[in-house]
Amino acid sequence: MIVVMQLGASQGQIDTVCEVIRRHGAEPLVMPGEDRLAIGVPAALSQDQRVSLETALGLVEGVSKVTQTSSPYKLASREFYPESTQVTVKGVQIGSDTFVVMGGPCSVESYEQFRASADMVKSAGAHILRGGAFKPRTSPYSFQGLQQEGLKIIKQVSEETGLPTISEVMSADMVESVAAHVDILQIGARSMQNFPLLIEAGKSMAPVFLKRGPSATVDEFLLAAEYVLSQGNPNVILCERGLMAFDRAYTRNILDLAVVPVLQESSHLPVVVDPSHGTGVARYVAPMAKAALVAGADGIMVETHPDPKAALSDGSQALDPTQFAALLADLRRIAPVVGKRL
């Protein structure tokens, strides 16, 4: 439910509306707009509660209209927040007219490897350094990451280079530890519907980078974001990383670039594309990264490695220093054409 106030509604009238909403068992969400203020009621109400609340609100001076929201997600919806959200991390703005590039290796393998990766990312002009400390792998015999030691390396390299960092958190009990070492918490595709994890990530108030599950619908994706937002954390970034492919002989996943404008129409949250996991093939990453920019994405996450052939995980989709620098150069040429800044 959304309560739209009249133009020039007084603070007293706004406070009265909020009090009426609270008396009906919900917490109001005040949403200033360009022309007029609206007040959202994100809680799920019974039919009787909705009718009673709508009747009571109709008697309050200053109320223009009361409307019902059509989407199952509330806080993630543009019906609640018409203005696009911007998430700022150590001076890097994600959203609006900027195009942010996140780069780095799939896994942190050593201090030397990660520092070389950071230097590569920074010299190319990318904005955020990625690296996995905990690696959820399909096979239990695959490299699982350096874990706590990896987190320490990420933090050290970030302090040395000044780059903001992002790394995956796999369970609710790990949120506090990961948040103490990195700037953005990544919720991986396999964890998109790990609801205890989403809740704890929301409580942390750290920026949360939420990847779409390999078979998730748009509504399921945005409802997962809703879990984070419902904890009072507005700093959520959505990431399209590909759906399960029908023919894996050519690509790892199906990169759904059409979902970029769909998400931006439905939600106010920033949208980033991961062409590395979306294709799984290094030579396809650059074309899809440039297509993501043209599609209107707010950024990309690209796997890079100083020596992809020596990578302990996902080397086949990682760009080497020359390829990464060339991609950034191409993106800088394209960005102004579509109204974006790198």
Beta strands, then each sheet from edge to edge (+ up, - down):
strand 1: 2-5
strand 2: 29-31
strand 3: 38-40
strand 4: 63-67
strand 5: 87-89
strand 6: 92-94
strand 7: 100-104
strand 8: 128-130
strand 9: 165-168
strand 10: 184-187
strand 11: 208-211
strand 12: 236-240
strand 13: 243-244
strand 14: 253-254
strand 15: 271-273
strand 16: 299-303
sheet 1: 2+ 3- 1+ 4-
sheet 2: 5+ 6-
sheet 3: 7+ 8+ 9+ 10+ 11+ 12+ 15+ 16+ 7+
sheet 4: 13+ 14-
end
